[in-house]
Amino acid sequence: MPRSLSTALTRTLGITLPIVQGPMNGGSTPEMVAAVSNAGGIGSLAAANFDVPTIQTKVAAIRALTSRPFCVNLFVLDTPAPAADQVRDALDRLQPIREELGLAHATVPGRYCDEFREQLDMLVALKVPVASFTFGLLDAASIRRLHDAGSLVIGTASNVAEACAWEKNGADAVCAQGAEAGGHRGTFIGEPDASMIGTLALVPQIVDAISLPVIAAGGIMDGRGIAAALTLGAQAAQLGTAFLMTAESPIHPAWQEKIRGSTDTSTRTTRSFTGRPARGIVNDFMRRMSAFEDVVPAYPVQHALTTEIRKAAAVANRPEFMSLWAGQAAGLSRRRAEGMPAAELVRALAEEARAAFG
Ligand SMILES: Cc1cc2nc3c(=O)[nH]c(=O)nc-3n(C[C@H](O)[C@H](O)[C@H](O)COP(=O)(O)O)c2cc1C
């Protein structure tokens, strides 16, 4: 059993604690990222939904708050070209919910996401210390460009084949995403259902299959979980849901309230919100759209088509139509009403992990 929180990966990253604050679209801010990095872990900014100037601004904001290593995360995506009738059908299915929120009939968006290649060029130009990726595999030439810029590269894998693919293309570490994890599944090889592999099963199988350091993600909420991940051979633990309840978290109070009230059975994965399976707290939107799980257009199309609904639901304080992403262990959240500062959470996690190791 490992006895120390120092691992080869923490030394490579230049951090003191094996704690990664997971990138979270809509959930990670420069303040959170910097607080975690300053506390000895590494914070990650989710940048997939940002245009190029916003990525630049947010990275500058992180750099103004910390001189420690940090990570920026993107989704590996091609530009989508959905069939017009598929988009119209998808919009029609959403119309009853739009009406309940007082939204007019939607028009077809001009585009569905920011251009991944432009976002990637900006990461290279910004020379970020660490770049992480999910939803797909970055080609070897792009990984070399990031290395030449001085960035380390982390690829997300939800099965062994994906971890091997990242190793083959030259990544520096793999984030093993167990089925318990909150937010989107990163699966890009095989059927997503077949890759709903629990963290306890996934991490050691990936550790045995590749020679890169592995970061365990999914269902880790406290020091016991971090100690367990290290015992399985991971060299760091990535936590998302736990950070949604910190003082730096920007998420809607109603979303935090739902996490506060959640139990072991509160979450499920759904394609309904975005067209890619993602784990969140079950609500009316998920229940009402469940019949269309298999026919909604793939990410990022459905994501773009539900954006107005999710925004209007937030303004109207109606969590029944919001995407309440959270992991299976949300019930272990620190439920303090005022929100624990992220740095305090990192320190508590480290203390608990040391105690778990005895
Ligand atoms: C609200 C939310 C948004 C997320 N967005 C991203 C993302 O943009 N990119 C990514 O690689 N992972 C994303 N994740 C996954 C987290 O980075 C992390 O791996 C996961 O939350 C770990 O599982 P846990 O929630 O059980 O701690 C997200 C998770 C949540 C809860």
The ligand as an ORCA input file, in Angstrom:
! r2SCAN-3c Opt
* xyz 0 1
  C     -20.661     19.725    -13.801
  C     -19.579     18.884    -14.388
  C     -18.996     19.278    -15.582
  C     -17.929     18.539    -16.124
  N     -17.330     18.987    -17.275
  C     -16.219     18.344    -17.735
  C     -15.479     18.874    -18.832
  O     -15.799     19.935    -19.383
  N     -14.395     18.177    -19.252
  C     -13.977     17.005    -18.636
  O     -12.975     16.416    -19.060
  N     -14.660     16.500    -17.581
  C     -15.750     17.140    -17.120
  N     -16.403     16.658    -16.012
  C     -15.831     15.490    -15.287
  C     -14.949     15.959    -14.123
  O     -13.830     16.653    -14.587
  C     -14.475     14.785    -13.245
  O     -13.689     13.889    -13.988
  C     -15.657     14.031    -12.652
  O     -16.556     14.942    -12.091
  C     -15.153     13.058    -11.596
  O     -16.209     12.360    -11.017
  P     -17.010     12.879     -9.707
  O     -18.002     13.873    -10.208
  O     -17.647     11.646     -9.162
  O     -15.995     13.500     -8.782
  C     -17.478     17.360    -15.474
  C     -18.104     16.961    -14.286
  C     -19.136     17.707    -13.737
  C     -19.759     17.260    -12.436
*
